[in-house]
Amino acid sequence: MDAAQKPLFEFLLRQGDNALVLGHRTSEWCGVAPILEEDIALANMALDQIGQTQLWLGYAAEVEGAGRSADDLAFLRDVYDFRNLLMLEVPNGDFGRTQMRQFLYDAFQVPWLTQLQNSTDTRVAEIAAKCLKEALYHLDRSSHTVIALGDGTAESNKRMDEALAFLWPYSGEVFVDDETDHAMATAGVAPLLSEIKPLWLETVQTVLVQACLTLPEGDYAQKGGRTGFRHTEHLGHMLAVMQTLQRSYPGATW
Amino acid sequence: MSHQNEWPLWEVFIRGQHGMSHRHVGSLHAADAEHAIRNARDVYTRRNEGVSIWVVEAEKITASSPSDKGPLFDPSRDKVYRHPTFYDIPDEVGKM
């Protein structure tokens, strides 16, 4: 890979790994969601995310030019090579926490993908346009679920409050620009994440008010996921489950 | 049996790619009408079946009783002249 292409590869891994890790976590609900209708909806969302993964990691593999495929990147990399947000790799918790995480992520994805449609990289712009349609539906669904549970019973409100308190320190990582982000902004591939933050915060505040929940104070952020510097101890366990088949039977297809 | 902790049942009608009318496709549980639309989208339109969704709370539907089948439907059986099969419909009329 050309050194000039490295930031783009890194950028694409971040998009793809977010979709992959969230997709896998969401798929863990398959068969065990609280009711049948939500079970199917969660499985649909997981499949959307895996579809997005194929687009991002497929392009990443092309940019890398090392003969690896999207599948190779998904199933044969180890923890330290993953570039997903920490928020997406932590265990699902209860149904409420899963929905809160989905909402916090969707509220970021919608303005982010909207702006990526203007990318100077036409492939990035095309992938973003395709993913945005799904992200808009996901945000519609997750925000209404967060409102329904937050503004539901005393028990559901308490659980959503706990979910928000748990996830909040992980949300700061989303908007911390680093060298890769600045390189992408300079090249016109993507806007800076710090420019997306006010849009995200506006959506989050609007929904939390309707959900009878309070925006947590403090901006301490757990970081290290999207840079690959330090993942939580949970990602390795998740990958062990997700990758076991390819690791045990290399090259297996069906 | 208590149903107070269960979401109400909704009947789902989908208008497909082909055809002018909404057809009953099944039912599902949801907290309210908007939630029912979203659930219907995920449960019944996963394979690109629909262009429009209607939902109606199952208990709002008034149905004819099976035991009234005779008096309700039998009298029309021998009135074949009510079928418009004896007419030629001009092409310009289009869909009826």
Interface residues (C-beta under 8 A of the other chain):
Chain A: I35 L36 E37 E38 I40 A41 N44 Y137 D140 R141 H144 A148
Chain B: W7 L28 H29 A30 A31 E34 H35 R38 N39 R41 D42 V43 R46
